[in-house]
C-alpha cells in the first residue's frame, strides 16, 4: 500500500511538472507572437504617420541612428540588471534548499541522544515532513503560491510538532544542539518559501517593455525609406528581444520550469 501511495504521488508530481513546462513553452511562444504583432503594428503606424508629417516614404528621415544605440544600450542595461537579480534569487533558493536538507539530516543524526520512543516519534515526524515538502510544497512553489496559503501548513505542522516534542523533554539543555537544528530547518524553510515568489517586479517588466518598444520604433523609423530593409531590421530585433525575454522567463522563478530546482536532496533523505 505504501508503494502504491508513493507511485501515485510520484505520478502526480510528474504530471504537475509536465503541466508547468507546457505553460512555460506556451508563454515563450506567446512572447514571440506578441513581439511580431507589435512589430507589424509599429510598421503600420510608422507608414501611416510619416506621410502625414510631410515626408515621403522613400526619403531618409532627419533622425539619427544614434537613438537606436541609446535605446538598445538602455535595454541591455535593464536586462543585465534584471538578470543579476534573477541569478541572486536562484543562488539564494539553492542555498536555502541545501541548508534545509542538511539541517534535517543533522537533526536525524543528533536524535540518537533521545529516548528510544521519543527518537522514533521524532524520526517519523521528520520523515512525514520530508514527504509533505516533496509532495505538497514543491508543486505549490511551482505555482508561485503565496506564503500565507494554508497548503503550506500541512508540512509545517510536522516540523512544529518535532520542535515541540524536543522542547517538552526534561533535560532541554542536553538537547540544545538538536533543537537548534530543528529551528534551522524552519529558518531555511522560510527562506525557501520566500525565494519561491521572488522574481522580476512589475516595474522592471514595464521598463523593459517600454525601452524595447521604443528601440523597435526607432529601428522602423530609421529604415522607413527602404521597406524591405525595414522589415528585415525590425524582425531581427524581434528575434533578439524575444530571446532576451525567453531567457528571463525561463529563469525568473527558481522553482518553475524544466531548469528549476528539484527536491533531490529531500528525496535522498526520504530513502534513509
C-alpha positions as CSV (number, residue, x, y, z in Angstrom):
1,X,0.0,0.0,0.0
2,X,2.9,2.3,0.8
3,X,4.5,1.6,-2.5
4,X,1.2,2.3,-4.3
5,X,0.9,5.6,-2.4
6,X,4.4,6.6,-3.4
7,X,3.7,5.8,-7.0
8,X,0.5,7.9,-7.0
9,X,2.4,10.9,-5.5
10,X,5.3,10.5,-8.0
11,X,2.8,10.3,-10.9
12,X,1.1,13.5,-9.6
13,X,4.4,15.3,-9.3
14,X,5.3,14.3,-12.8
15,X,2.0,15.5,-14.2
16,X,2.4,18.8,-12.4
17,X,5.9,19.2,-13.8
18,X,4.7,18.5,-17.4
19,X,1.9,21.0,-16.9
20,X,4.3,23.7,-15.7
21,X,6.7,23.0,-18.7
22,X,3.8,23.2,-21.1
23,X,2.7,26.6,-19.7
24,X,6.3,27.8,-19.9
25,X,6.5,26.8,-23.6
26,X,3.2,28.5,-24.3
27,X,4.3,31.6,-22.5
28,X,7.5,31.8,-24.6
29,X,5.6,31.3,-27.9
30,X,3.1,34.0,-26.7
31,X,6.0,36.4,-26.2
32,X,7.3,35.8,-29.7
33,X,3.8,36.1,-31.2
34,X,3.2,39.4,-29.3
35,X,6.6,40.7,-30.4
36,X,5.9,40.0,-34.0
37,X,2.4,41.5,-33.7
38,X,3.8,44.7,-32.1
39,X,6.4,44.9,-34.8
40,X,3.9,44.9,-37.6
41,X,1.7,47.3,-35.6
42,X,4.5,49.8,-35.3
43,X,5.5,49.3,-39.0
44,X,1.9,50.1,-40.0
45,X,1.8,53.1,-37.6
46,X,5.1,54.5,-39.0
47,X,4.0,54.2,-42.6
48,X,0.7,55.8,-41.8
49,X,2.1,58.7,-39.8
50,X,5.2,59.6,-41.9
51,X,3.3,60.9,-45.0
52,X,1.0,62.9,-42.7
53,X,4.0,64.6,-41.1
54,X,5.1,66.0,-44.6
55,X,7.7,63.4,-45.5
56,X,7.8,60.9,-48.4
57,X,8.1,57.2,-47.5
58,X,11.0,56.8,-49.9
59,X,13.2,59.5,-48.4
60,X,15.5,59.1,-45.4
61,X,14.1,60.9,-42.4
62,X,16.2,63.5,-40.4
63,X,16.6,61.2,-37.4
64,X,19.9,59.9,-36.3
65,X,20.8,56.3,-35.9
66,X,22.4,57.0,-32.6
67,X,18.9,56.9,-31.0
68,X,18.9,53.2,-31.8
69,X,22.2,52.7,-30.0
70,X,21.0,54.7,-27.0
71,X,17.7,52.8,-26.7
72,X,19.4,49.5,-27.3
73,X,22.0,50.2,-24.6
74,X,19.3,51.1,-22.1
75,X,17.5,47.8,-22.9
76,X,20.7,45.9,-22.5
77,X,21.3,47.6,-19.1
78,X,17.8,46.8,-17.8
79,X,18.1,43.2,-18.9
80,X,21.5,42.9,-17.2
81,X,20.1,44.5,-14.1
82,X,17.2,42.0,-14.0
83,X,19.4,39.1,-14.9
84,X,21.6,39.9,-11.9
85,X,18.6,39.9,-9.6
86,X,17.4,36.6,-11.0
87,X,20.8,35.0,-10.5
88,X,20.9,36.1,-6.9
89,X,17.4,34.8,-6.3
90,X,18.4,31.4,-7.8
91,X,21.6,31.2,-5.6
92,X,19.6,32.1,-2.5
93,X,16.9,29.5,-3.3
94,X,19.5,26.7,-3.9
95,X,21.3,27.7,-0.7
96,X,18.1,27.6,1.3
97,X,17.2,24.2,0.0
98,X,20.6,22.7,0.8
99,X,20.6,24.3,4.3
100,X,17.2,22.8,5.0
101,X,18.2,19.3,3.8
102,X,21.5,19.5,5.7
103,X,19.6,20.5,8.9
104,X,17.2,17.7,8.6
105,X,20.0,15.2,8.1
106,X,21.9,16.6,11.1
107,X,18.7,16.5,13.3
108,X,18.1,12.9,12.4
109,X,21.8,12.1,13.4
110,X,21.5,14.0,16.7
111,X,18.3,12.3,17.6
112,X,20.2,9.3,18.9
113,X,20.5,11.2,22.3
114,X,16.8,11.0,22.8
115,X,15.0,8.1,24.5
116,X,14.0,5.3,22.1
117,X,10.3,6.1,22.0
118,X,10.9,9.8,21.5
119,X,13.6,9.2,18.9
120,X,11.2,7.1,16.9
121,X,8.5,9.7,17.1
122,X,10.9,12.5,16.0
123,X,12.2,10.4,13.1
124,X,8.6,9.7,11.9
125,X,7.7,13.3,12.2
126,X,10.7,14.5,10.2
127,X,10.1,11.8,7.5
128,X,6.4,13.0,7.3
129,X,7.8,16.5,6.9
130,X,10.0,15.4,4.1
131,X,7.2,13.7,2.3
132,X,4.9,16.7,2.6
133,X,7.6,19.1,1.3
134,X,8.2,17.0,-1.8
135,X,4.5,16.1,-2.5
136,X,2.8,19.4,-1.5
137,X,5.3,22.2,-1.0
138,X,7.2,21.8,-4.3
139,X,4.1,21.8,-6.6
140,X,2.7,24.8,-4.7
141,X,6.0,26.7,-5.1
142,X,6.0,25.8,-8.8
143,X,2.6,27.6,-8.9
144,X,4.1,30.6,-7.0
145,X,1.5,30.1,-4.3
146,X,1.5,32.9,-1.7
147,X,3.4,32.3,1.5
148,X,0.2,32.7,3.7
149,X,-1.6,30.0,1.8
150,X,-3.0,27.1,4.0
151,X,-1.4,24.5,1.8
152,X,2.0,25.1,3.4
153,X,0.5,24.4,6.8
154,X,0.4,20.6,6.1
155,X,4.2,20.3,6.1
156,X,4.8,22.9,8.8
157,X,2.7,21.1,11.3
158,X,5.1,18.1,11.3
159,X,8.1,20.4,11.8
160,X,6.4,22.3,14.6
161,X,5.4,19.0,16.2
162,X,9.0,17.9,16.1
163,X,10.2,21.2,17.7
164,X,7.5,20.9,20.5
165,X,8.5,17.3,21.0
166,X,12.1,18.1,21.8
167,X,11.1,21.3,23.8
168,X,9.0,19.2,26.2
169,X,11.9,17.0,27.2
170,X,13.0,17.3,30.8
171,X,16.7,18.0,30.1
172,X,16.2,20.6,27.4
173,X,19.8,21.9,27.7
174,X,21.2,18.5,26.9
175,X,19.2,18.5,23.6
176,X,20.1,22.1,22.7
177,X,22.1,21.1,19.6
178,X,19.2,19.1,18.3
179,X,16.7,21.8,19.0
180,X,18.9,24.3,17.2
181,X,19.0,22.1,14.1
182,X,15.2,21.9,14.1
183,X,15.0,25.7,14.3
184,X,17.5,25.9,11.5
185,X,15.2,23.7,9.4
186,X,12.4,26.2,10.0
187,X,14.6,29.2,9.1
188,X,15.8,27.6,5.9
189,X,12.2,26.6,5.1
190,X,11.0,30.2,5.4
191,X,13.9,31.3,3.1
192,X,13.0,28.6,0.6
193,X,9.3,29.7,0.5
194,X,10.3,33.4,0.2
195,X,12.6,32.5,-2.7
196,X,9.8,30.8,-4.5
197,X,7.9,34.0,-5.0
198,X,10.9,36.2,-5.8
199,X,11.4,37.4,-9.3
200,X,11.2,40.4,-11.6
201,X,8.8,43.2,-10.4
202,X,6.1,44.7,-12.5
203,X,8.1,47.9,-12.7
204,X,11.0,46.1,-14.3
205,X,8.7,44.4,-16.8
206,X,7.2,47.7,-17.7
207,X,10.6,49.3,-18.1
208,X,11.8,46.5,-20.3
209,X,8.7,46.6,-22.5
210,X,8.8,50.4,-22.9
211,X,12.5,50.5,-23.8
212,X,12.3,47.6,-26.2
213,X,9.2,49.1,-27.9
214,X,11.0,52.5,-28.2
215,X,14.0,50.8,-29.7
216,X,11.9,48.9,-32.2
217,X,10.1,52.0,-33.2
218,X,13.4,53.8,-33.7
219,X,14.6,51.0,-36.0
220,X,11.4,51.1,-38.0
221,X,11.5,54.9,-38.4
222,X,15.2,55.0,-39.4
223,X,14.6,52.4,-42.1
224,X,11.3,53.7,-43.3
225,X,12.8,54.8,-46.7
226,X,13.6,51.1,-47.6
227,X,10.5,48.9,-46.9
228,X,12.3,45.6,-47.3
229,X,15.2,46.6,-45.1
230,X,12.7,48.0,-42.6
231,X,11.0,44.6,-42.3
232,X,14.4,42.7,-42.1
233,X,15.8,45.0,-39.4
234,X,12.6,45.1,-37.3
235,X,12.3,41.3,-37.4
236,X,16.0,40.8,-36.5
237,X,15.4,42.9,-33.5
238,X,12.2,41.0,-32.6
239,X,14.3,37.8,-32.6
240,X,16.9,39.3,-30.3
241,X,14.3,40.8,-27.9
242,X,12.3,37.6,-27.8
243,X,15.4,35.6,-27.0
244,X,16.1,38.0,-24.1
245,X,12.6,37.7,-22.8
246,X,12.8,34.0,-23.2
247,X,15.9,33.7,-21.0
248,X,14.4,35.9,-18.4
249,X,11.1,34.0,-18.3
250,X,13.0,30.7,-18.1
251,X,15.0,31.8,-15.0
252,X,12.6,34.3,-13.4
253,X,11.3,31.9,-10.7
254,X,13.8,29.3,-9.3
255,X,11.1,26.6,-8.7
256,X,9.3,26.9,-12.1
257,X,10.1,25.2,-15.4
258,X,12.4,22.5,-16.7
259,X,15.5,24.0,-15.3
260,X,14.0,24.7,-11.9
261,X,15.4,23.5,-8.5
262,X,14.4,19.9,-7.8
263,X,13.8,18.3,-4.3
264,X,16.6,15.8,-4.9
265,X,18.3,16.5,-1.5
266,X,15.0,15.8,0.3
267,X,14.2,12.7,-1.7
268,X,17.6,11.3,-0.8
269,X,16.8,11.7,2.9
270,X,13.3,10.0,2.4
271,X,15.0,6.7,1.5
272,X,17.1,6.6,4.6
